[in-house]
Amino acid sequence: MNRRSYSDDALWGDVTENESPGLDPASLLEGLTEPQRRAVVQRGGPLLVVAGAGSGKTRVLTRRIAHLLATGDARAFEIMAITFTNKAADEMRRRVVDLVGDEAKQMWVSTFHSACLRMLRAHADVLGYQRGFTIYDAGDAESAVERIMKELNLDTKRLSPRSVSAAISAAKNEMLSAQRYAETGHGDDPHHRRVAEIYRLYEERLKVANAMDFDDLLLNAVAMLRADAGVLESYQRRFTYLLVDEFQDTNGVQNELVMMLAAQHRNLCVVGDSDQSIYRFRAADVRNILQFEQRFPDADVVLLEQNFRSTQTILDAANAVIAKNASRHAKNLFTDHGPGDRIRLYRAGDEYDEGRWIATELRRARVEAGVEWNDMAIFYRTNAQSRVLEEEMLRAGIPYRVISGMRFYDRKEIKTALAYARLIVNPRDEASARRVINEPKRGVGEAAQAKLGVYAAQNALSFAEAPNYAAAAGLSAKALSGAQKFSFVMDELRAMSNDATPREMIDAIVRETGMGDALRAEGSDEAYSRLENLGELASAAAQYDTLMDFVERMALVADSDQLDAGAGAVSMMTLHVAKGLEFPLVVITGLEETIFPHRRALGDDAELEEERRLCYVGVTRAMRHLIVTHAWTRTMWGQRADAVPSRFLQEIPSDLVHDLSASRPLRRAPFVPDEDGFVGRGGDFTAGKAFGAGSAPPVRSTGAEKLGLGVGDRVVHDRYGPGVVTRVDGSGSHARASVAFEHHGTKQLVLAMTPLARASGS
């Protein structure tokens, strides 16, 4: 067949008829294991490479491509290799070029989105688009949705544009057009009907604007290939070999695209590991790889089970945990690296004990085992857990960097809540007022804020005071209403602060300002994560006696000198971010029920299997040293509660573990969630309660209100040391006291919340 007979230059591009570069194919098999060699040399039909963690899959992919070129079975422009990140695509292309020369530059090696964009630029007219169409990013898409909602007179506070945009994106990932999405809903579901109508109008606006959003690149590429059989056939005939990396992470649209392109030649090689499918929340469907053999009954299957990264002890732990999953390709990782050290387990009293011990353990590893800071990593299930860990790293003087995320106190929702807290304490704080006056949105935009600034300057007021005079400042009706609401909320919060604890004030800020309602209305995973972060801020506040103390301490933490964020720093990240990385020493923290596995997974078999895969991914990042921790009690959402050790800990064989706190026996409890989804003992932690909604949950008493203190009594505080009671008001849980401490001045304390005791001899 003359492969240059096609008339579509946009399809073929600038290709040359180079022969293979004369590289000896046998040399490309050197240093490979037998399963790896089978994957490299296989020809004639579909191939599934089940690549366990650390089994050298990238090496297999690049050698397979180079071997195709060296043997003359394919030319570079006939090969399409797809992966998930530009970085991975660039690395794959570089490796093949190093092996076979510049001919390899003619391959299509790209992400799914890049490949689809390239096809759409050539053939967008099939769908009625001009080739110079615009691509909307997430912000553009959300803004377009918001404009449509305003035109429909929908309340964007009750139904947020971000949540609608997320719902549309999810529909597109499931290959649901606006019409099909409308048909999938129940007729009596007003929320679904609204989203469907917005989706329909949004699609019309995109078409008029000659624009596509990020999801459309995939969806429209499939639609284009379905609409024009000639275009589809031309791509099928050109790409005689198709390779897909990380196949377990593909969604429905991506899987369909792959199947369409490979339908004619069937020379499809997919590489992946069902045990490392951890992106269900991004619409990844593990069934794509699990059902590959059903779709291609004649497929060759190669298992890569030899691990080149970790010790056998670490692999045995990973094998034991993941074996509990039902939906997987069975395999058993092994290595030639020897057994290595046992896994170190620490059972902490609480999250602060956990953080302090980890800091001490990292210093020990550096001194005794010679592990450098940049060879260490700390993993956690949720971003909120980083707060205590970061504080303890700072206290210990250990350099750290948060990977693919911001430091806890740099996150937008945390800065916003703290700005409200500062404004409560200091009503003239201009910087804080400017940050929160329109957060959440109240209609007090830049023009309105400019008018308030002018009025404040003309009347010797601070900007923070100006909203009290919004009418005199000449604000429009909408901005006036928003400014007045802001003033009212601040007055209410300041009144509450006279009697409420710092933890109760954070809850009140989230509740009264509308931050909590806005995030719950958004309904996305990101919004839920932000709520978790605010709950963790409440936990931090619970450690302080007054809001002033808390605000002062947070200013010191947030403004701490930034430690070296480059080489020579411990890496901190969520377990999701850790995928694809490796470190000589890994710490996995917070191994407790409702944290890891996450509470949302309890009672859902599919979600629980995903959590177990996440544990497997975390464990297999460790090369030589693995440390795991859990806490017996933990403050969540500002509430101290008992914690149950994670089932994942119990699934690791005990002979692999060095329990550093064996004197404290493992307390076991049945893994049965209550009506709120919380697993544990007692009812002091209502995990299902929406944070920032309604009244704050009760906090376990310290017992100080029962001491019967009077003026003149000498007391000792856990943090402030010795002091003398100068005033006592109220009784029971409402009892408060003023205490003059020798080294910290006078503090106003809520006794039930205060770690206070009588001084000996008094």
PyMOL commands that set and color helices and strands:
alter all, ss='L'
color gray80, all
select helices_A, chain A and resi 9-12+25-29+34-41+57-71+76-78+86-100+102-106+112-127+138-151+161-173+178-184+190-208+214-227+229-238+247-249+252-262+274-276+280-282+287-290+292-295+312-322+351-368+373-375+383-396+408-410+412-425+430-436+446-458+463-469+477-496+502-512+515-522+525-541+547-558+575-578+599-601+605-619+647-651+654-656+704-706+732-734+751-753
alter helices_A, ss='H'
color red, helices_A
select strands_A, chain A and resi 47-51+79-83+108-111+134-136+211-213+241-244+268-272+300-304+343-348+376-380+400-402+570-574+583-588+622-631+633-636+639-642+657-659+714-717+721-729+736-741+745-750+756-758
alter strands_A, ss='S'
color yellow, strands_A
deselect
rebuild
show_as cartoon
